[in-house]
Structure formats: C-alpha cells, structure tokens
Amino acid sequence: MASAAEQLAANINWSAFSKADELKKRIWFTLGALVIYRLGTYIPLPGIDSDAFQTAFLGQKQGVLDMFNMFSGGAVQRMAVFALNIMPYISASIIIQLLSSVVPSLEAIKKEGEQGRKVLNQYTRYLTVALAMFQAYGIAIGLEGRTGVVSDPGILFRISTIVTLTGGTMFLVWLVEQITARGVGNGSSLIIFAGIVARLPQAIVQLFELGRQGSISTGLVLSVIVMVFVVVAFIVFMERAQRRVPITYPRRQVGNKMYEGQSSFLPLKLNTSGVIPPIFASSLLLLPTTVANFAQGTAGGVFTTITALLGRGSPLYLILYVALIVFFAFFYTATVFNPADTADNLKKHGGFIPGVRPGERTAQYIDYVLTRVTVLGAGYLALICLLPEWLISYASLPFYFGGTSLLIVVNVTMDTVAQIHGHLQAHQYEGLIRRARLKGRKR
C-alpha cells in the first residue's frame, strides 16, 4: 500500500500544481459541490417525527437500509431530502446501458456518437424520475406503517414525500453532472465516496468504543486495522492489474511516406465490472430482510423463515452472495465489452493479434481471454467482500469496514488522482507550447 501511495504521489508535480489555476478552480468547485451535498443530508423530510423514525431505523441495522445509509452519508438515518441519494440515477444508468446492448433501436442510438449519447442521457433522466417516484412512494407507505413516525398520514403526506425525495434526487443528478463537467473526477462516484468517507470517522470511533467496552478484544481491533491496510493494498494491486493482449500493425504507405509496423496491446482489466456486482448482490439479498422487518409479522411465518435463512452470516446468505457477485461480474462485463466489435475495429485499422486470424477468430480469442480474466476478477471481488462480511456478522463490526465500501473508496481515490495527474500533464504541455511559440516569435 505504501509503495502504491508513493507512486501516486510521485506522479504529481507539485510545482506545476501551484501554477495550474484551472485545475485549482476545478478542485474548489468539486469541494464546494460536495459541501452542498453534505448540507442537504441534514435537511429533514417534512411531516415525520425524527425521534420515532430513529427508533424504527435501529430495527433495520442489518437490512438494506443500513447499506443505503452508508452510501448516502447518514441521510437515510435522518430521513433527509437526499435520502434516495443518486441510487435511482445509477440504477437507471445501468438499466439503459444494459438495454442499449439488447434492444436494437437503443443500440442504433448508441452508435450515433455524441448525439446518441445525449439521447440516452435524456432517457436515463426520465427513468431516474420514474424510479425515484416509485421508491419515494414506497418510503411514504413504509413510514405511514410505523406507529408515530408520520404526524399526519394521508395523501398529502405521500405527495409531499414523493415530490421532496424525487426533487432531492434530481438536484443531485444535476450536481453530479456539474461536478463531472466543471470539477475533477466522476460526479456519481464522488457523491457516494463523500457519503462513505463522512461516516467513516464515526465507524472508527465505534470500533474503538467496542474495544474499550470489552465487546470485542483488543487483538481483534488491531487485526481489523491491519486487515484494512492489507485489503486496501490488495485492492490497489488488483484494480491496476490487466491482461495485455499483443496487437501488431503492419507497415503501410501513406502518399510517398512508408510507415514502419507498430506493436501495441489491448488492455483487459482484471475487474471490468468495478463495484457493480457487490452493490447489486448486497441489495438483492438484504431486501427480503428489510421487507420482513417492516412487515412486523403481517405475513406471519413466511417472512420469519426468509429472515432466518437469509440472515447476514448464514451459510445460505454467504453462498448466494458469492453466486450473485460472480453472476453480475460476468453479466456486466459481457454488457460493457463486446469482443466482436473490438475485433472488427482491429480489422478496419489493419491490426491483428500475432498467430490469430483477423475477424471471427480474433473475436473468439479475445472472448476466451476475457472470460479467463473475468474468472479471476469475480474471485477477487468475492474474496474482498466475503472476508469483511464474515467479520461484520460474527464480530459485530461496523458496516463501513465491508468490502463494498473499501472498493468504492479505493477506486474513486485512484480515479480522481489519475484525473488530477492528467490535468497537470495537460497544463505542462500547454506551457511547453506557449514557450515554443514565444521562442518562434523572437526568432
């Protein structure tokens, strides 16, 4: 981990950073937007009793609300206007992305370039509104079902809840787009990152408090600290790992000039799917438990049985968790990476893989390599998420030390540092071009 951090720090030219005014403006804009987001997580939803809701929320500590509360930086626990966070937007983006690879009409729009991307983004926003309204209505019904939480239940409360939560989500969508366009880093990732990091100090204090009270041993506390550093280092290593497929471009003549052949490579990331598989797997498995807790026995033994079988740490839960992570890793990778399109592009530009015939054979070879790489990536995700899950279940550790949260924090940090490094390089190149022009004018 130390070597990875030193390498990232070494890549940043701090003297150039002090002169990069445009980059500093982007960083300040990003920080300001994140401050606005954090302020919104403290504005409560109108019409609810905060104390009564806190009591009801404590009964869902091992449910899907706990995970969403982590992503939202505590907004769910406070039932703030940003309680839905940008999860509807992320879900809508994934759905549109999946449909654009399956539905011919959407696939045609996707291939239209920038104009097609704008159309798909508009469809994503429409779907985000629909999902947010649906989830907000479900939250309103759930809140009314808890005694004493809603001061004046009825149609007006449901409408105000839908409008408030949907409006909060769409404001965050706008804020995400502003961060991506005018700030540094990916807006969606930074919003989730800010929510997790904001709650991390509380989780650390809670861990040491459990050790002080004797709930967990001092040795376990130290082991967890060491484990976090080891896991972070392992994530950095695996996220940077890639399988490089060699590509050769033959000699070609352009006009009167003969260009020599070039050798390159096709990078295949070990973890192409990112953090999508753990998030989807956790959501699907924790949802039945949350529904059962809200039902409070209205459906009798059915929900009780489901809760017992899918309780966190149970053998069935862990088996299904791993199975879903592996499934979504392969499914999402197959969706975002098309070996046939890659083989066609290589053929159009005259590139080929040594020893492999261009065209269909190249597509089959890339698919073969990608499948083997994805097996390693899926196993890596399952291992990272399973070990902390076991500690959470059997040692009562805070949820923030789970594999999903560490994956998000490390990935976003690496991506943001890489973008900052890219802006610094662009600034240095601009400086070199200006100096070259000034020298040319002096001559």
C-alpha positions in Angstrom: 0.0 0.0 0.0 2.8 2.4 0.9 4.5 1.8 -2.5 1.3 2.4 -4.3 0.7 5.7 -2.4 4.3 6.8 -3.0 3.9 6.1 -6.7 0.7 8.1 -6.9 2.4 11.0 -5.0 5.4 10.8 -7.2 3.3 11.2 -10.4 2.0 14.6 -9.2 4.3 17.5 -10.0 3.6 19.8 -7.0 5.4 22.8 -8.5 3.2 22.5 -11.6 0.1 22.1 -9.4 0.7 25.5 -7.8 0.7 27.1 -11.2 -2.3 25.2 -12.6 -5.1 27.8 -11.9 -7.7 25.9 -14.0 -7.1 22.7 -12.0 -7.3 24.6 -8.7 -10.7 26.1 -9.8 -12.0 22.6 -10.6 -10.9 21.3 -7.3 -12.5 24.1 -5.3 -15.7 23.7 -7.4 -15.8 20.0 -6.6 -15.2 20.6 -2.9 -18.0 23.3 -2.9 -20.4 20.9 -4.6 -19.7 18.2 -2.1 -20.3 20.6 0.8 -23.7 21.5 -0.6 -24.4 17.8 -0.9 -23.5 17.2 2.7 -25.7 20.1 3.9 -28.6 18.5 2.1 -28.2 15.3 4.0 -29.2 17.2 7.2 -32.4 18.8 5.9 -35.2 16.5 7.3 -38.2 15.3 5.3 -41.3 17.3 6.3 -44.1 15.6 8.3 -42.1 13.0 10.2 -41.1 12.6 13.9 -37.3 12.3 13.8 -37.1 10.5 17.2 -39.7 7.9 16.3 -38.0 7.3 12.9 -34.6 6.9 14.6 -36.2 4.1 16.8 -37.7 2.5 13.7 -34.4 2.7 11.8 -32.4 1.0 14.6 -34.5 -2.1 13.9 -33.2 -2.3 10.3 -29.5 -2.3 11.2 -28.7 -5.4 9.2 -31.1 -4.6 6.3 -30.7 -2.9 3.0 -31.4 0.5 4.7 -28.1 0.2 6.5 -26.2 -0.1 3.2 -28.1 2.8 1.6 -27.5 4.8 4.7 -23.8 4.2 4.2 -23.9 5.3 0.6 -26.0 8.4 1.5 -23.7 9.6 4.3 -26.4 9.1 7.0 -29.2 10.8 5.0 -31.4 7.7 5.3 -31.0 7.5 9.1 -32.0 11.2 9.3 -34.6 10.7 6.5 -33.3 13.8 4.8 -34.3 15.2 1.4 -31.3 13.4 -0.1 -32.3 10.1 1.4 -32.6 8.4 -2.0 -29.2 9.8 -2.9 -28.3 9.1 -6.6 -29.1 5.4 -6.4 -32.1 5.8 -8.7 -29.8 7.5 -11.2 -27.2 4.8 -11.0 -29.9 2.1 -11.4 -31.4 4.0 -14.4 -27.9 4.4 -16.0 -27.2 0.6 -15.6 -30.7 -0.3 -17.0 -30.3 2.0 -20.0 -26.8 0.7 -20.6 -28.0 -2.9 -20.5 -31.0 -2.2 -22.7 -28.8 -0.4 -25.3 -26.9 -3.7 -25.7 -30.0 -5.8 -26.1 -32.7 -3.6 -27.8 -31.8 -2.9 -31.4 -33.4 0.6 -31.5 -31.4 1.7 -28.5 -28.3 0.1 -29.8 -28.6 2.1 -33.0 -28.9 5.3 -31.0 -25.8 4.3 -29.0 -23.8 4.1 -32.2 -24.7 7.6 -33.3 -21.8 9.1 -31.3 -22.2 12.3 -29.3 -25.8 12.9 -30.4 -26.8 9.3 -29.5 -25.2 9.7 -26.1 -27.3 12.9 -25.4 -30.5 11.0 -26.3 -29.6 8.1 -24.0 -28.7 10.5 -21.2 -32.2 12.1 -21.6 -33.8 8.6 -21.4 -31.7 8.0 -18.3 -33.1 11.1 -16.6 -36.7 10.2 -17.4 -36.2 6.7 -16.0 -34.5 8.2 -12.9 -37.6 10.3 -12.2 -39.8 7.2 -12.6 -37.6 5.1 -10.3 -37.3 7.9 -7.7 -41.0 8.4 -7.6 -41.6 4.7 -7.2 -39.1 4.4 -4.4 -40.4 7.6 -2.7 -43.9 6.3 -2.7 -42.7 3.0 -1.1 -40.9 5.0 1.5 -44.0 7.0 2.2 -46.1 3.9 2.6 -43.4 2.3 4.8 -43.2 5.4 7.1 -47.0 5.5 7.5 -46.9 1.9 8.5 -44.7 2.7 11.5 -46.5 3.9 14.6 -45.8 7.5 15.5 -43.4 8.3 12.7 -45.7 10.3 10.5 -47.5 13.2 12.2 -50.3 13.5 9.6 -50.5 10.4 7.4 -52.6 10.6 4.2 -52.5 11.5 0.5 -50.9 14.9 1.2 -48.0 13.4 3.1 -47.4 10.8 0.3 -47.4 13.6 -2.4 -45.1 15.8 -0.4 -42.7 12.8 0.2 -42.7 11.9 -3.5 -42.1 15.5 -4.6 -39.4 16.1 -1.9 -37.4 12.9 -2.4 -37.7 12.9 -6.2 -36.6 16.6 -6.3 -33.7 15.9 -4.0 -32.5 13.1 -6.3 -32.9 15.2 -9.4 -31.0 18.0 -7.8 -28.2 15.6 -7.0 -28.2 14.4 -10.6 -27.7 18.0 -11.8 -25.0 18.4 -9.2 -23.3 15.2 -10.4 -23.3 16.5 -14.0 -21.8 19.8 -12.9 -19.0 18.0 -11.0 -18.2 15.8 -13.9 -18.2 18.8 -16.4 -16.6 21.5 -14.3 -14.9 19.7 -11.5 -12.4 16.9 -11.0 -13.4 13.2 -11.1 -16.7 11.4 -11.8 -19.6 13.1 -10.1 -21.6 10.0 -9.2 -18.6 8.2 -7.7 -17.6 11.3 -5.7 -21.1 11.7 -4.2 -21.1 8.1 -3.0 -17.4 8.5 -1.9 -18.3 11.6 0.1 -21.1 9.8 1.9 -18.9 6.9 2.9 -16.0 9.0 4.0 -18.2 11.3 6.0 -19.4 8.3 8.1 -16.0 6.7 8.4 -14.8 8.6 11.5 -17.9 7.6 13.3 -17.3 3.9 12.4 -13.7 4.1 13.6 -14.8 5.7 16.9 -17.5 2.9 17.2 -14.8 0.3 16.6 -12.6 1.6 19.4 -15.6 2.1 21.7 -16.5 -1.6 21.2 -12.9 -2.5 22.2 -13.0 -0.2 25.2 -16.3 -1.7 26.4 -14.9 -5.2 26.0 -17.4 -6.2 23.3 -14.5 -7.2 21.1 -11.0 -8.0 22.1 -8.0 -5.6 21.7 -6.4 -8.2 19.5 -9.4 -8.2 17.1 -9.3 -4.4 16.9 -5.6 -4.5 15.9 -6.3 -7.3 13.5 -9.1 -5.3 11.8 -6.8 -2.3 11.4 -4.1 -4.4 9.8 -6.7 -6.2 7.7 -8.0 -2.8 6.4 -4.5 -1.8 5.2 -3.8 -5.2 3.7 -7.2 -5.2 1.9 -6.7 -1.7 0.6 -3.2 -2.6 -0.8 -4.7 -5.7 -2.4 -7.5 -3.7 -4.0 -5.0 -1.2 -5.4 -2.9 -4.0 -6.9 -5.9 -5.9 -8.4 -7.6 -2.8 -9.8 -4.4 -1.8 -11.6 -3.9 -5.4 -12.9 -4.6 -6.0 -16.6 -4.1 -8.7 -19.2 -2.3 -7.1 -22.2 -3.2 -8.8 -25.5 -0.4 -8.0 -28.1 -1.5 -6.2 -31.2 0.6 -5.7 -34.3 0.0 -3.1 -37.1 1.8 -3.9 -40.4 3.9 -1.4 -42.4 1.7 0.9 -44.6 2.4 3.6 -47.1 0.6 6.9 -47.0 1.4 9.0 -50.0 5.2 8.9 -50.6 5.9 8.0 -47.0 6.4 4.5 -45.7 5.4 3.9 -42.0 7.0 1.1 -40.1 4.9 -1.5 -38.4 4.0 -0.9 -34.8 3.4 -3.1 -31.8 0.8 -2.3 -29.2 -1.5 -4.1 -26.8 -5.2 -4.4 -25.9 -5.5 -3.9 -22.1 -8.2 -6.1 -20.5 -8.8 -5.1 -16.9 -8.9 -7.8 -14.3 -12.0 -6.2 -12.8 -14.0 -4.8 -15.7 -17.3 -4.6 -13.8 -16.0 -2.4 -10.9 -18.2 -2.2 -7.8 -21.4 -3.0 -9.6 -21.6 -6.8 -8.6 -21.2 -6.3 -4.8 -23.7 -3.4 -4.8 -26.3 -5.4 -6.7 -25.7 -8.6 -4.8 -26.0 -6.9 -1.4 -29.2 -5.0 -2.4 -30.9 -8.2 -3.6 -30.0 -10.2 -0.5 -30.7 -7.6 2.1 -34.1 -6.5 0.6 -36.1 -9.5 1.9 -34.8 -8.9 5.4 -35.8 -5.3 5.3 -39.3 -6.0 4.0 -39.7 -8.7 6.7 -38.8 -6.2 9.4 -41.2 -3.5 8.1 -43.9 -6.1 7.8 -43.7 -6.9 11.5 -45.4 -10.2 11.2 -48.3 -9.2 9.0 -47.3 -12.1 6.7 -46.6 -14.5 9.5 -44.1 -17.3 9.1 -43.2 -16.6 5.5 -41.1 -13.5 6.3 -39.8 -15.0 9.5 -38.5 -18.0 7.6 -36.9 -15.8 4.9 -35.3 -13.7 7.6 -33.8 -16.7 9.3 -32.5 -18.3 6.1 -31.1 -15.1 4.7 -29.7 -13.6 7.9 -26.3 -12.0 7.5 -23.6 -14.5 8.1 -25.8 -17.6 7.5 -24.4 -20.2 5.1 -27.2 -19.7 2.6 -26.6 -15.9 2.6 -22.9 -16.3 2.0 -23.4 -18.8 -0.8 -25.9 -16.7 -2.6 -23.8 -13.6 -2.0 -20.8 -15.2 -3.8 -23.0 -16.6 -6.5 -24.6 -13.2 -7.3 -21.3 -11.4 -7.3 -19.9 -13.9 -9.8 -23.1 -13.7 -11.9 -23.1 -9.9 -12.1 -19.4 -9.8 -12.7 -19.8 -11.9 -15.9 -23.1 -10.3 -16.9 -21.9 -6.7 -16.6 -18.5 -7.5 -18.3 -20.3 -9.1 -21.2 -22.5 -6.0 -21.5 -19.9 -3.3 -21.5 -17.3 -5.1 -23.6 -18.1 -6.7 -27.0 -15.2 -8.8 -28.4 -16.9 -8.9 -31.8 -16.8 -5.0 -32.1 -13.2 -4.9 -30.9 -12.2 -7.5 -33.5 -14.0 -5.5 -36.2 -12.2 -2.3 -35.2 -8.8 -4.0 -35.2 -9.5 -5.4 -38.7 -10.6 -2.0 -40.0 -7.4 -0.4 -38.8 -5.2 -3.2 -40.1 -4.3 -4.5 -36.6 -4.1 -8.2 -35.7 -3.1 -10.5 -32.9 0.0 -12.5 -33.7 -0.9 -16.1 -34.5 -4.7 -15.4 -34.7 -6.6 -14.9 -37.9 -8.4 -11.5 -38.1 -12.2 -11.4 -37.8 -14.2 -14.1 -36.1 -11.2 -16.0 -34.8 -9.9 -12.8 -33.2 -13.3 -12.2 -31.5 -13.2 -15.8 -30.2 -9.7 -15.4 -28.9 -10.5 -12.1 -27.1 -13.7 -13.6 -25.6 -11.6 -16.6 -24.4 -9.0 -14.4 -22.7 -11.7 -12.0 -21.3 -13.6 -15.0 -19.8 -10.4 -16.3 -18.0 -9.6 -12.8 -16.8 -13.2 -12.3 -15.5 -13.0 -15.5 -13.5 -10.0 -14.1 -11.6 -11.8 -10.7 -11.3 -15.0 -12.3 -9.9 -13.0 -14.4 -7.5 -11.2 -11.3 -6.3 -14.5 -9.4 -5.7 -16.0 -12.4 -3.9 -12.9 -12.7 -1.6 -12.8 -9.0 -0.9 -16.5 -8.9 0.0 -16.7 -12.2 1.8 -14.0 -11.7 4.4 -15.3 -8.4 5.8 -18.9 -9.8 5.6 -17.8 -12.6 7.9 -16.2 -10.1 10.3 -19.3 -8.0 10.3 -21.6 -10.9 11.1 -19.5 -12.7 13.7 -17.6 -9.9 15.3 -20.3 -7.1 15.1 -18.0 -4.7 13.4 -19.4 -1.5 11.8 -20.8 -2.0 8.3 -18.3 0.6 6.9 -15.5 -1.9 7.0 -17.2 -4.0 4.4 -15.6 -4.9 1.1 -18.0 -2.8 -1.0 -17.2 0.4 0.9 -13.4 -0.2 0.7 -13.8 -1.0 -3.0 -15.6 2.3 -3.7 -13.2 4.5 -1.6 -10.1 3.0 -3.2 -11.4 3.0 -6.8 -12.7 6.6 -6.5 -9.4 7.8 -4.9 -7.4 6.2 -7.7 -9.6 7.6 -10.5 -9.6 11.1 -9.0 -5.8 11.1 -8.6 -5.4 9.9 -12.1 -7.6 12.7 -13.4 -5.7 15.3 -11.4 -2.4 13.9 -12.9 -4.0 14.2 -16.4 -4.9 17.8 -15.8 -1.4 18.6 -14.6 0.1 16.9 -17.7 -2.2 18.9 -20.0 -1.2 22.1 -18.1 2.5 21.3 -18.6 2.0 20.6 -22.3 0.2 23.9 -22.7 3.2 25.7 -21.0 5.6 24.0 -23.3 3.6 25.0 -26.4 3.4 28.6 -25.2 7.2 28.8 -24.6 7.8 27.2 -28.1 5.6 29.9 -29.7 7.3 32.7 -27.8 10.8 31.4 -29.0 9.5 31.2 -32.6 8.3 34.8 -32.5 11.6 36.1 -31.0 13.4 34.5 -33.9 
